[in-house]
């Protein structure tokens, strides 16, 4: 955007045109000089949220995800888009992310069992992830102990445990972000969802609260020494600070038995390869919300893992521009 625009945003018409240009070009300045600055935030890839002192406004975006965080001066008299109540989360009428007024802390609930939450991506990626797990988690004389970090809704662990009866799963979760859009997840709520999905499965323990970035993990995980055959962590590396990833790798190295595996699934960057458009936009969205988040580079993760005594086994491309990184403790 031309530098002149930064100082020219004064009138209602100019401001409207600036927003329109941003939406069409996906080019957002970090800051436009003016008064009454207001943050802009993306929501479900279909609307921009403009927070004014009194009201919030949604601006529909027809060009997809706008993946930048910026500040624009917003004259209080401007009324663009659809006025909404001052809630923590918003959606446009055309979005697939609609939520009820009293349920803003996480993914939509399962109508068949309201204690369970449902993440659309889980239905898409649980099959491909299971294919990878099945290659490495072979039946043995005793059940293989598997720790899942950041179990989310519980759909993954329920699917994996049902398909791999020779494994014994320990799901875990932590408070905070359930995803990019849901910030207010509680341990009680998400663990109830995990219990709901795993009800009736004899090879799944009750969910455990785990801060993966902590220097030590709960005694249920560490007191028995290296006793786990595998650690599975899906969609956590990019939506957590780097220190959490370091803690995850260190913790996995402590609890994995010799020959055990660590599976890291999610969007990752490859050295020498450009990110897909979707992952590049997602990376920018993540960094806009928290500068410590972002799509990690595979070689950087490998270096951190090797410092903890883990060895890279394979890096496999997965559907929807995701990646599975497999490490082993030799």
C-alpha positions in Angstrom: 0.0 0.0 0.0 1.4 3.4 -0.9 2.9 5.4 1.9 0.5 8.3 1.1 -2.4 6.2 2.2 -1.0 6.0 5.7 -1.5 9.7 6.3 -4.5 10.1 4.0 -7.1 8.0 5.9 -9.2 10.8 7.2 -12.7 10.8 5.8 -15.3 8.1 5.9 -15.1 7.6 2.1 -11.3 7.2 2.3 -11.5 4.8 5.2 -14.1 2.7 3.3 -12.0 2.6 0.2 -8.9 1.6 2.3 -10.8 -1.3 3.8 -12.0 -2.3 0.4 -8.5 -2.2 -1.1 -7.1 -4.3 1.8 -9.8 -6.9 1.3 -9.2 -7.1 -2.5 -5.4 -7.1 -2.3 -4.8 -8.9 1.0 -2.3 -6.2 1.7 -2.5 -4.7 5.2 -0.1 -2.1 6.6 1.1 -2.6 10.1 -0.3 0.8 11.0 -2.1 3.7 9.4 -1.5 7.0 11.1 -4.6 8.6 12.5 -6.7 8.8 15.6 -9.1 6.4 17.3 -7.1 3.3 16.3 -8.9 0.0 16.3 -7.6 -3.5 15.9 -8.6 -5.7 13.0 -8.8 -9.5 13.4 -9.8 -12.3 11.1 -12.6 -14.7 12.0 -13.2 -18.0 10.3 -11.6 -16.6 7.1 -14.8 -14.8 6.2 -15.0 -11.6 8.1 -12.9 -8.9 9.7 -13.7 -7.8 13.2 -13.4 -4.1 13.9 -13.6 -3.2 17.6 -14.8 0.3 18.3 -15.1 1.9 21.8 -18.8 1.2 21.8 -19.6 -1.5 19.2 -18.1 -4.3 17.2 -18.5 -4.6 13.4 -18.0 -7.4 11.0 -16.8 -6.8 7.4 -17.5 -9.7 5.1 -14.4 -10.8 3.1 -15.1 -12.6 -0.2 -11.5 -13.3 -1.0 -10.7 -15.8 1.7 -8.5 -15.5 4.7 -6.9 -12.2 5.5 -3.8 -13.3 7.3 -2.3 -10.1 8.9 -2.8 -8.1 12.0 -2.9 -4.4 11.6 -4.3 -1.2 13.1 -6.5 1.2 11.2 -8.0 4.5 12.4 -11.7 4.1 12.5 -13.9 7.2 12.7 -16.6 6.4 15.2 -19.3 7.5 12.8 -18.4 4.7 10.3 -20.9 1.8 10.0 -19.6 -0.9 7.7 -20.7 -4.4 7.6 -23.0 -5.9 10.2 -23.2 -4.7 13.8 -22.9 -7.5 16.3 -23.1 -7.8 20.1 -19.8 -7.4 21.9 -18.9 -11.1 22.3 -15.6 -12.8 22.4 -16.2 -14.7 19.2 -18.0 -13.7 16.0 -19.0 -15.2 12.7 -20.7 -14.2 9.5 -24.0 -15.7 8.4 -22.2 -17.6 5.6 -19.5 -19.1 7.9 -19.4 -22.7 8.9 -18.0 -21.7 12.3 -21.2 -20.5 13.9 -21.5 -21.0 17.6 -24.3 -20.6 20.2 -24.4 -17.5 22.3 -23.4 -19.3 25.5 -20.8 -21.6 24.1 -17.8 -19.7 22.9 -14.8 -21.5 24.5 -14.3 -24.3 22.0 -15.5 -26.3 19.0 -19.2 -27.0 18.4 -20.8 -29.7 20.6 -22.0 -33.0 19.3 -25.9 -32.9 19.2 -25.9 -36.6 20.1 -23.8 -36.0 23.3 -23.4 -32.3 24.3 -20.4 -33.2 26.5 -18.4 -34.0 23.3 -17.0 -31.3 21.1 -16.4 -31.8 17.4 -13.5 -30.4 15.3 -14.1 -30.7 11.5 -10.5 -31.3 10.8 -10.4 -34.4 13.0 -12.8 -36.3 10.7 -10.5 -35.5 7.8 -7.1 -36.3 9.2 -7.6 -39.1 11.7 -7.5 -41.7 8.9 -4.2 -40.6 7.4 -2.6 -40.3 10.8 -3.8 -43.7 11.8 -2.2 -45.2 8.7 1.2 -43.9 9.9 0.7 -45.1 13.4 -0.2 -48.5 12.2 3.1 -48.9 10.5 5.1 -48.4 13.7 2.8 -49.6 16.5 2.8 -53.3 15.8 1.1 -55.9 18.1 3.4 -57.3 20.8 3.1 -59.6 23.9 1.8 -56.7 26.0 -0.1 -53.6 25.3 1.9 -50.7 24.0 1.7 -47.6 26.2 1.0 -44.5 24.1 0.8 -40.9 25.3 -1.2 -38.4 23.3 -0.3 -34.7 23.9 -3.0 -32.1 23.3 -5.8 -34.6 22.7 -8.2 -31.8 21.9 -11.8 -33.0 21.6 -10.9 -36.6 22.0 -12.0 -37.7 18.6 -8.4 -38.7 17.6 -7.6 -40.9 20.6 -11.0 -42.6 20.3 -10.4 -43.4 16.7 -6.8 -44.6 17.3 -7.6 -46.7 20.4 -10.5 -48.5 18.7 -8.4 -49.3 15.6 -5.4 -50.4 17.7 -6.6 -52.6 20.5 -3.1 -53.7 21.4 -2.3 -50.2 22.5 -3.1 -48.4 25.8 -3.7 -44.7 25.5 -3.2 -41.8 27.9 -4.9 -38.7 26.6 -3.9 -35.3 27.9 -4.9 -31.6 27.5 -4.1 -28.2 28.9 -6.0 -24.9 29.3 -5.8 -22.1 26.8 -6.3 -22.1 23.0 -8.3 -25.0 21.6 -7.5 -23.6 18.2 -6.7 -20.3 16.6 -10.2 -19.0 17.1 -11.1 -20.4 20.6 -9.1 -19.0 23.4 -11.0 -19.9 26.5 -10.7 -23.6 26.7 -10.9 -25.1 30.2 -9.4 -28.3 31.5 -12.8 -29.5 32.8 -14.6 -28.8 29.5 -12.1 -30.4 27.2 -11.6 -33.4 29.4 -15.3 -34.0 29.5 -15.2 -34.1 25.7 -12.4 -36.6 25.8 -14.2 -38.8 28.3 -17.4 -38.6 26.1 -15.6 -39.8 23.0 -13.6 -42.6 24.7 -16.5 -43.9 26.8 -16.6 -47.7 26.5 -13.0 -48.0 25.3 -11.1 -50.2 27.8 -7.7 -49.2 26.4 -8.0 -45.5 27.1 -7.1 -44.0 30.5 -9.0 -41.0 32.0 -7.6 -37.7 30.5 -4.7 -36.1 32.4 -3.9 -32.4 32.6 -0.4 -31.9 31.1 1.6 -28.7 30.4 3.8 -30.1 27.7 6.3 -27.2 28.1 6.9 -27.9 31.8 10.4 -29.1 32.9 8.8 -32.1 34.6 5.6 -34.0 33.8 3.0 -35.5 36.2 4.3 -38.6 38.2 1.7 -40.7 36.3 3.9 -40.3 33.3 7.4 -40.1 34.7 7.5 -42.1 37.9 7.8 -45.5 36.1 10.8 -44.3 34.1 10.9 -44.7 30.3 7.8 -46.8 29.8 6.0 -45.4 26.8 6.2 -47.0 23.3 5.0 -43.8 21.6 4.1 -40.2 22.0 1.6 -38.6 19.6 1.3 -34.9 19.3 -1.0 -33.5 16.6 -1.4 -29.8 15.7 0.5 -28.4 18.7 3.9 -27.3 17.4 2.5 -24.3 15.4 0.0 -23.0 18.0 2.4 -23.0 21.0 5.5 -21.0 21.9 8.9 -22.5 20.9 9.6 -23.3 24.6 6.5 -25.6 24.7 7.9 -27.5 21.7 11.3 -27.8 23.4 9.5 -29.1 26.5 7.5 -31.5 24.5 10.6 -33.0 22.9 12.5 -33.2 26.2 9.6 -34.8 27.9 9.1 -37.3 25.1 12.8 -38.3 25.4 12.4 -38.8 29.1 9.4 -41.1 29.0 10.0 -43.1 25.8 11.5 -46.5 26.1 14.4 -47.5 23.8 13.0 -48.0 20.4 9.9 -45.8 21.1 8.6 -43.2 18.6 7.5 -39.6 18.7 4.9 -38.6 16.1 4.6 -34.9 15.3 1.7 -34.0 13.0 0.7 -30.7 11.6 1.8 -27.9 9.2 5.6 -27.7 8.9 7.9 -25.8 6.5 10.6 -27.6 4.5 13.9 -25.9 3.8 14.2 -24.9 0.2 10.5 -25.2 -0.4 7.9 -22.5 -0.3 4.9 -22.8 2.0 1.6 -23.5 0.3 -0.6 -20.4 0.0 -2.9 -21.9 2.7 0.0 -22.6 5.1 1.6 -19.2 4.5 -1.7 -17.4 5.3 -2.2 -19.6 8.3 1.3 -18.9 9.5 0.6 -15.1 9.3 -2.6 -15.6 11.2 -0.9 -17.4 13.9 1.9 -14.8 14.3 -0.7 -12.1 14.3 -2.4 -13.6 17.3 0.9 -14.5 19.1 4.3 -13.7 17.8 5.7 -16.8 19.5 3.4 -19.0 17.3 3.9 -20.0 13.7 4.6 -22.9 11.3 7.9 -24.5 12.4 10.7 -25.5 10.0 11.4 -29.2 9.9 15.2 -28.9 10.3 14.8 -26.6 13.3 12.6 -29.2 14.9 15.1 -31.9 14.1 17.9 -30.0 15.7 15.9 -29.5 18.9 15.0 -33.2 18.9 18.5 -34.4 18.4 19.7 -32.3 21.4 17.3 -34.4 23.5 18.6 -37.7 22.1 15.9 -38.3 19.5 16.7 -39.4 16.0 14.7 -38.5 12.9 13.2 -41.5 11.2 11.1 -40.0 8.4 9.2 -36.9 7.2 6.1 -37.7 5.3 3.8 -35.4 3.3 0.2 -35.7 4.5 -3.1 -34.5 3.0 -4.1 -30.8 3.1 -0.4 -29.6 3.2 0.3 -31.2 6.5 3.3 -33.2 7.5 4.1 -36.1 9.8 7.6 -36.1 11.4 8.6 -39.4 13.1 11.5 -39.5 15.7 12.8 -42.5 17.5 14.6 -42.9 20.8 17.4 -45.4 20.0 
